[in-house]
Amino acid sequence: MAIGHLISRNTCFSVAMKRHMRGQSMVELCVAAPVVFFMILVTIQFVLLYRIKATLDYATLQAARAGAVSGADHEKMRDSLER
């Protein structure tokens, strides 16, 4: 009889702990989610910046190539840079 009483008491304690743990995980989620979301957005911004830099580098290369081929004709260099 005493063992049955201890088992039911431990079961009640276990249910109370699970409720407490659910609340704790919600608080942890509220703290961690904005940080993770911010890091994802920062990563996306760095990728976009790198892509812009690569595009500008390529356009500069094309303008320099056009200038070298055309004998430094500024109009052809400007047209090449705008493409």
Secondary structure, 3 states (H helix, E strand, C coil): CHHHHHHHHHHHHHHHHHHHHHHHHHHHHHHHHHHHHHHHHHHHHHHHHHHHHHHHHHHHHHHHHHHHHCCCCHHHHHHHHHC
